[in-house]
Amino acid sequence: MTPRRLRVLVQGLPPESATMTALRNELGDEDIEDQAEQGEPEKGRWSQSELLLASAIDALRRVEYVLICANSDGKSKQPSPPEPIARPGAKPRKVKPVLTDEGAEVLFKLINGGAA
């Protein structure tokens, strides 16, 4: 068997096969970033049905979140928005930094022309 024939056979395997799962698990951070930048999930390592299922779960979680927010009194603590299901080629969202009182004071001084 030629190397080209072997490559074609491996590339033709379904995304849920053991070989493709092992290849996916071996991806490094740079490879994951490259896939995320390309933004072509249809060329990813998940099958189309898995991507559709993940999208449906994400949509259901968002509906549940909106329902809870709409039916809660404004005085109670709001739940945090749901995290989407992790997909190949996509890193988790970064946590936004929270503005502390000290940071607010420094920012206020900078905006009003004072040196920090």
JOZI-V659716 format. One line per field, one symbol per residue. ss: DSSP state (H for helix, E for strand, - for the rest). psi: psi as a letter, one per 30 degrees, with the letter a starting at -180 (. if undefined). burial: I if it has 9 or more other C-alpha atoms within 8 Angstrom, else O. A space follows every 10 residues. Layout:
BEGIN
ss: ???
psi: ???
burial: ???
END
This chain:
BEGIN
ss: --HHHHHHHH H------HHH HHHHH---HH HHHHHHHH-- HHH----HHH HHHHHHHHHH HHHHHHHHHH H--------- ---------- ---------- HHHHHHHHHH H-----
psi: kleeeeeeee ffklfgleee eeeeffklee eeeeeeeehi ffgaflleee eeeeeeeeee eeeeeeeeee gllfflkklk kkklkklkgk llkkkkkkjl eeeeeeeeee egglk.
burial: OOOOOIOOOI OOIOIIOOOI IOOIOOOOOO IIIIIIOOOO OOOIIIIOOO IOOIOOIIOO IIOOIOOOIO OOOOOOOOOO OOOOOOOIII IOOOOOOOOO OOOIOIOOII OOOOOO
END
